[in-house]
Amino acid sequence: MKNNLILDKTFDFALEIVRTYKILVDEKREYVLSKQLLRSGTSIGANMREANLAISKKEFIAKAQIALKEASETEYWLQLLVRSSYLSNETQLISKANEIIRILTSIIKSSKENLNA
């Protein structure tokens, strides 16, 4: 697959989520919230890969919107894990989630504009 900013960013983000999940399970013995984080944090990139192979622009937008929802959910779990003291300070990971949210929002907006053009 050719270089694609959002695919690269979401893949790298998913790797960081997997590493964070391992820390939460192995060191903190936290199993419930960490599983939620793992599921939402890794599905962002998976949905964008599906979107990249969409048959239509509408399908692309739908998959991108799912990825956006997953990114927002991931940010929620990260904030909850920080506030509940399972993670000391994951501001870098939260910032990356916010960056992905901004990029996805922009992709969806421009895709919708192109759809209606």
N, C-alpha and C positions, 0 to 999 in steps of 0.2 A: 504494500500500500504506500502511495506517495506521502510525503510529509504533509501533515495536516495539523495545524496548531491545536485545535480543540481535542483531536484524538490523542496527540502527544501529551497534552496537559492532563487529560482525564486518566490516561494510562499511568502516568507518573504519580498522580494523586492517588489512584487506586493502590499502587505499591506502598505509598506512605500509610494509607489506611490499613493495609494488611500488616505492616510493621507495628502500627499503633495497636491493632487488635491483639497481636501476639504479646505485646507488653501488658495490655490490660488483662489478658487471660493468665499468662505465665507469672507475672509479678504482682498484679493487684487482685487476682482471683475474682475478677468481675466478668460474668458470663452473659448477662441479659442485655444490658445496654451496649456492650461491645459487639454482640452479634447483630444488633440493629445497625450500628455504625458500619460494620463490615458489609452488610447487605446493601445499604443505601450508597455507601461510598464507592463500592466497586461496580454498582449497576449504572452509574453515570456514564462511564466510558463504554460499557456494553451497549447501552441504548444509543449512544452516538455512533458506534460502529454499525448498528442496525440502520440508523438514520442515513448513514453514508451510502448504504446499499438500497435505499428506498426506491420503490418503483415510480412513485409520483412525488411531486412537491408537497402535496397534502400529507402523505405518509411521512415524509421527511420532517415536516413541522410537528406532526403528532409525536414522533419518537423524540425529537428535540425537546418538546414540552415535558415529556416523561423524564428525560434526563435533567431538565431544570428542576422539576419537583423533587427528584432524588437528591440533587445538589443542595436544595433548600433543607430537606430532611437531614442530610448529613451535617450541615451547619448546626442544626438544632441539637443533634446528638453530641456533637463536639462541645457545644456550649454547656449542655447539661453535664457532660463528663467533667468539664473544668469546674463548673460551679459546685458539683458534688464531691470535688477533690479526688476523683479517680485519676484525672490528668492534672499535672501541676499547672502548665500554662501552654496551651497549644495555639497561641495566637498566630503562629506561622501557618499552621494547617487551616485554621479558620479563615485567615486571609486568602489562602489558596482556594478554599471553597467559595469565598465571596468573589474572587476573580473569575472562577469558572461560571458562577451565577451571572455575572455581568456579561461575559462572552456569550453564554447561551441566550441570554435575554436579547442581546444584539443580533445574534444569528436568527432567532425566531422572528424578531421585528422585521429585519430586512427580507427574510424569506416570505413573510406575509405580504410585505409591500410588493415584492416581485410577483407574487401569486396574483395580486389584484391589478398589476400593471398591464 
